[in-house]
């Protein structure tokens, strides 16, 4: 597969937001880079312009290796995230709790249910309880800036997952345009293998353009396809599909109008799970070599689909690796922050492909 520097380091080890931004129950397993669906107001408030415009350091294995997890010993950490009602967050947070506690720390993880007022109250409660570090995955980044400033004024370290906030010690973020380009590259390599200019791939784009982050991701997918397989594909339809059931319905509708559509690309786990189901059903589980689905996120259900010969799921662009890998990287961020070791406020997360070549290793670390 074509290698590409994403503005985030690619590693073999790596793999919802959007940086991780999808929501679903564990049965639907929909997520996009590891977080619940953001509203338009949330994404607009996250930063001026694209996340790609924000200066920061690119994380890789050597970056996280600087962390001394013994910094967590005796420390109290408060975590408030958008939701725990999806497979990505449930898995990563479970693993994160284990990593922190194994290294002598105490962690309290709560969900704000995508309610900014509730999240502000949770941050204030963490401040009152005297935690050493607060990590916020904001429902609305702008809405929690003042609460985070109050925490910092009280001597508490603050980290944001996803958004380049102002009142934090560190922001753990993704370049979503480059993430989308990587998805497009992945699908483009597949198209180059199975299609040509005389036999163009009909491609369905399953996205969710109501959020700025996911719009960046979807536009990146288009850019990646055009760079990698120009003249060999046609995007025949573009429909919403953040949740798995919505993506399945969208793909079924697309197949009615375009029965020869065999390639789907999407912005998150729901897009993979739903479109794979629709495509598999359309061919009674007899998946042809030229049929494939490519998205991002890392949930156990996605990985199981990639391993299933009756599924059209082929590969994903993931983040640090498994649930345990992401949890360890996050805990390493805590240690670096607590040890005052970060020179940059913004840290770009690493991403890399997950496919049949490395999926067994990733599965070992899934919750």
C-alpha positions in Angstrom: 0.0 0.0 0.0 1.1 3.6 -0.7 2.7 5.2 2.3 1.8 8.8 3.2 2.9 11.2 5.9 -0.4 12.3 7.4 0.7 15.2 9.5 0.5 12.4 12.1 3.2 9.7 12.2 2.4 6.4 10.6 3.6 3.4 12.6 3.4 -0.3 12.1 2.2 -0.7 15.7 -0.6 1.8 15.8 -5.8 1.9 15.3 -13.6 6.8 17.3 -14.6 12.7 17.0 -14.3 12.8 15.4 -11.3 13.0 15.9 -13.4 10.2 17.2 -17.0 11.3 16.8 -19.7 8.8 16.3 -22.2 7.4 18.7 -24.0 4.1 19.0 -24.7 1.3 21.4 -22.3 -1.6 21.6 -24.6 -3.6 19.3 -24.5 -1.0 16.6 -20.8 -0.1 17.3 -20.9 3.2 15.5 -18.1 5.7 16.1 -15.7 7.9 14.2 -12.3 8.5 15.7 -13.4 7.7 19.2 -16.2 10.0 20.3 -19.9 10.7 20.1 -21.6 12.8 17.3 -20.9 16.5 17.6 -23.3 19.2 16.7 -22.5 21.9 14.2 -22.1 24.4 17.1 -19.6 22.1 18.8 -17.4 21.7 15.8 -17.5 25.4 14.9 -16.5 26.3 18.4 -13.6 23.8 18.5 -11.2 26.0 16.5 -11.0 28.6 13.8 -10.4 26.8 10.5 -9.3 23.2 10.1 -7.5 21.3 12.8 -4.8 20.9 10.1 -4.0 24.6 10.6 -3.1 24.2 14.3 0.6 24.0 15.1 1.7 21.0 17.2 4.0 18.0 17.6 3.4 14.8 15.8 3.3 11.8 18.2 5.0 8.5 17.5 6.2 5.6 19.5 9.4 7.5 20.5 7.2 10.5 21.7 5.2 8.3 24.1 8.3 6.4 25.2 9.4 9.6 27.0 6.6 9.1 29.4 7.3 7.7 32.9 4.0 6.1 33.9 5.2 6.1 37.5 4.1 9.8 37.4 0.6 8.5 37.8 1.3 6.9 41.2 -0.8 8.6 43.8 -2.4 10.9 41.4 -6.2 11.6 41.0 -7.5 11.9 37.5 -11.0 13.1 36.5 -12.3 12.3 33.0 -15.4 13.7 31.4 -16.3 12.5 27.9 -19.3 13.0 25.6 -20.7 9.5 26.0 -19.9 6.0 27.1 -22.7 4.6 24.9 -20.6 3.3 22.0 -18.1 0.5 21.6 -15.1 2.6 20.9 -15.3 4.7 24.1 -16.4 1.8 26.3 -13.4 -0.3 25.2 -10.8 2.5 25.5 -12.1 3.8 28.8 -12.1 0.4 30.3 -8.5 -0.1 29.2 -7.5 3.3 30.4 -8.9 2.7 33.9 -6.8 -0.5 34.0 -3.6 1.3 32.9 -4.0 4.1 35.3 -4.8 1.9 38.3 -2.0 -0.5 37.4 0.4 2.4 37.8 -0.9 3.5 41.1 -3.3 6.2 40.0 -7.0 6.8 40.7 -9.3 7.6 37.9 -13.0 8.7 37.8 -14.6 8.5 34.3 -18.0 10.1 33.8 -20.1 10.9 30.7 -21.9 14.2 30.1 -24.3 12.7 27.7 -23.5 15.4 25.2 -24.7 18.1 27.6 -22.4 21.1 28.1 -24.0 22.2 31.3 -23.6 18.8 32.8 -20.0 18.6 31.6 -19.2 22.0 33.2 -20.7 20.7 36.5 -18.6 17.6 36.2 -15.4 19.7 35.7 -16.4 21.8 38.7 -16.9 18.7 40.8 -13.4 17.4 39.8 -11.9 20.7 40.9 -13.8 20.6 44.3 -12.5 17.0 44.9 -8.9 18.1 44.4 -7.9 16.0 41.3 -4.4 16.4 39.9 -5.5 16.2 36.2 -8.7 16.6 34.3 -9.2 15.2 30.8 -12.2 16.6 28.9 -13.7 15.3 25.7 -15.9 18.3 25.2 -19.5 18.3 24.1 -18.9 22.0 23.2 -15.3 23.0 23.5 -16.1 26.7 23.7 -18.6 26.1 26.4 -16.1 24.5 28.8 -13.2 26.9 28.2 -14.0 29.0 31.3 -14.5 25.9 33.5 -11.1 24.5 32.3 -9.5 27.9 33.1 -10.8 27.7 36.6 -9.3 24.3 37.0 -5.9 25.5 35.7 -6.1 28.5 38.1 -6.6 26.0 40.9 -3.4 24.3 39.9 -5.0 21.4 38.2 -3.5 20.1 34.9 -6.0 20.0 32.0 -6.0 17.9 28.8 -8.5 18.0 26.0 -9.2 14.9 23.8 -10.1 16.1 20.2 -10.3 19.9 20.2 -7.4 22.5 20.1 -8.7 24.3 23.2 -7.1 27.4 24.7 -7.3 26.7 28.5 -5.5 23.4 28.6 -2.0 22.1 29.2 -2.3 19.8 26.2 -4.7 18.9 23.4 -4.7 15.4 21.9 -6.0 15.9 18.4 -6.3 14.5 14.9 -5.8 16.1 11.5 -9.1 15.0 10.1 -8.4 16.1 6.5 -5.2 13.9 6.4 -7.1 11.1 8.1 -9.7 11.2 5.3 -6.9 11.3 2.7 -5.5 8.1 4.2 -8.9 6.4 3.9 -9.0 7.5 0.3 -5.5 6.2 -0.3 -6.4 2.9 1.2 -9.5 2.5 -1.0 -7.6 3.9 -4.0 -5.0 1.2 -3.8 -7.8 -1.4 -3.8 -9.4 0.3 -6.8 -6.1 0.3 -8.7 -5.8 -3.4 -8.1 -9.3 -4.3 -9.3 -10.4 -1.5 -11.7 -9.2 0.6 -14.6 -10.3 3.5 -16.7 -12.4 1.2 -18.9 -14.0 -0.5 -15.9 -14.4 2.2 -13.3 -15.2 1.5 -9.7 -18.6 2.8 -8.6 -18.0 4.2 -5.1 -20.4 5.1 -2.4 -19.3 7.7 0.2 -21.0 7.2 3.5 -20.5 10.4 5.6 -22.1 12.8 8.0 -21.5 16.4 6.8 -23.5 18.0 9.6 -20.3 18.3 11.6 -17.2 20.2 10.6 -14.8 17.5 11.6 -16.6 14.9 9.6 -16.9 17.2 6.6 -13.1 17.6 6.7 -12.8 13.8 6.8 -15.1 13.3 3.9 -13.4 15.9 1.8 -10.1 14.2 2.6 -11.4 10.9 1.4 -12.3 12.5 -2.0 -8.8 14.0 -2.2 -7.2 10.7 -1.4 -9.2 8.9 -4.0 -8.3 11.5 -6.7 -4.6 11.4 -5.8 -4.4 7.6 -5.8 -6.7 6.3 -8.5 -7.6 9.2 -10.9 -9.8 8.1 -13.7 -10.6 4.7 -12.3 -13.5 5.5 -10.1 -16.8 7.5 -9.9 -18.5 8.5 -6.7 -22.1 7.5 -7.6 -23.7 8.6 -4.3 -22.9 10.4 -1.1 -25.3 9.8 1.8 -25.3 10.2 5.6 -24.5 7.1 7.7 -22.9 7.9 11.1 -24.8 5.2 12.8 -24.6 1.6 11.6 -28.3 1.2 10.9 -28.4 4.5 9.1 -25.4 3.5 7.0 -27.0 0.2 6.1 -30.2 1.9 5.0 -28.2 4.5 2.9 -26.2 1.7 1.2 -29.3 -0.3 0.4 -30.8 2.8 -1.2 -27.6 3.4 -3.2 -27.6 -0.2 -4.4 -31.2 0.1 -5.7 -30.1 3.0 -7.9 -26.6 1.7 -8.6 -26.6 -2.2 -8.4 -23.0 -2.3 -9.7 -21.6 -0.2 -6.8 -19.1 -2.4 -5.0 -16.8 0.0 -3.1 -17.8 2.0 -0.1 -15.8 4.5 1.8 -16.8 6.3 5.0 -16.0 8.5 8.0 -16.4 6.0 10.8 -17.2 2.6 12.2 -20.9 2.9 11.6 -20.3 3.5 7.9 -18.2 0.2 7.7 -20.6 -1.9 9.7 -23.8 -0.8 7.9 -22.5 -0.6 4.4 -20.7 -4.0 4.7 -24.0 -5.6 5.8 -25.9 -4.1 2.9 -23.2 -5.2 0.4 -22.9 -8.7 1.8 -26.7 -9.1 1.7 -26.7 -8.0 -1.9 -24.4 -10.9 -2.9 -25.6 -13.4 -0.3 -22.3 -13.4 1.5 -20.4 -14.4 -1.6 -18.0 -11.4 -1.6 -16.2 -10.8 -5.0 -12.6 -9.8 -5.1 -13.5 -6.3 -6.3 -15.9 -5.5 -3.5 -14.6 -3.6 -0.4 -15.4 -1.1 2.4 -12.8 1.2 3.9 -13.3 3.6 6.8 -11.7 4.7 10.1 -12.1 3.9 13.8 -11.2 0.7 15.7 -14.0 -1.3 17.3 -13.9 -5.0 17.9 -16.9 -5.4 15.6 -15.1 -3.8 12.7 -12.1 -6.0 13.2 -14.3 -9.1 13.3 -15.9 -8.0 10.0 -12.5 -7.6 8.4 -11.7 -11.2 9.4 -15.0 -12.5 8.2 -14.9 -13.8 4.6 -18.6 -13.1 4.2 -18.1 -9.4 4.9 -17.1 -6.7 2.4 -15.0 -4.9 5.1 -11.4 -4.8 4.0 -9.4 -2.3 6.0 -9.5 0.7 8.3 -7.3 3.7 9.1 -7.0 3.4 12.8 -5.4 5.4 15.6 -2.8 4.1 18.1 -3.8 0.5 17.7 -6.0 -1.6 20.0 -8.0 -0.3 22.9 -5.0 -1.1 25.1 -2.7 0.7 22.8 -4.8 3.9 22.8 -5.3 3.7 26.5 -1.5 3.4 27.1 -0.9 6.4 24.8 -3.5 8.4 26.6 -2.0 7.5 30.0 1.4 8.4 28.6 -0.1 11.9 27.8 -1.2 12.1 31.4 2.3 11.3 32.6 4.0 13.8 30.3 1.6 16.5 31.4 2.0 15.8 35.1 5.8 15.7 34.6 5.8 19.1 32.8 7.5 17.4 29.8 5.5 18.8 26.9 7.0 21.6 24.8 3.9 21.9 22.6 0.3 22.3 23.7 -1.1 20.4 20.7 -0.2 16.8 20.1 -1.3 15.1 16.9 -2.2 11.4 17.3 -0.7 8.8 15.2 -2.7 6.8 12.6 -2.0 3.8 10.4 -3.8 1.1 8.4 -5.3 -2.0 10.0 -5.9 -4.9 7.6 -5.3 -8.6 7.4 -1.5 -8.1 7.8 -1.7 -6.8 11.4 -5.3 -7.4 12.6 -4.4 -10.5 14.7 -2.1 -8.4 16.8 -4.5 -5.6 17.2 -7.3 -8.0 18.3 -5.2 -9.1 21.2 -5.6 -5.7 22.8 -9.3 -5.2 22.3 -11.8 -5.1 25.2 
